[in-house]
Amino acid sequence: MIPIEEIQTKVTDASVRFAKEFGTFLAEREETAEPLTTSQLRKFFGEVKRQQMLGYDETQFAMLKPKLAYAVGRAKQNGRKNKTQKIEDFYNVLADAIDKVLTSVDKPKAFKNFITIFEAIVAYHKSAERK
């Protein structure tokens, strides 16, 4: 999980290291787990960027969790029965980060930090996917 200080206070090298490890993990194809697809990632990323353009809105931001849960449910329906879906790991980490933003004293700052870390995860996912 992303440390609470990285969301609520400031983004440091620890976040970059986490984003690299997590983004790479999500992109890797494994025998027992389906990777997070670019399409799944971009759909959620697009929604986060849309919210960024409109400015922080607590209600809209909180609604990201059910949107992610829906994506997990769809992936489970469409996935192979003997494989787990890395979108579940994605949900767990992002839902935890969303909660950290929502409990922050300075929510707009925490939202900005969330986006910065999420952008790094997307970049490392794309980099790992090409390998």
Disulfide bonds with the S-S distance in Angstrom:
none
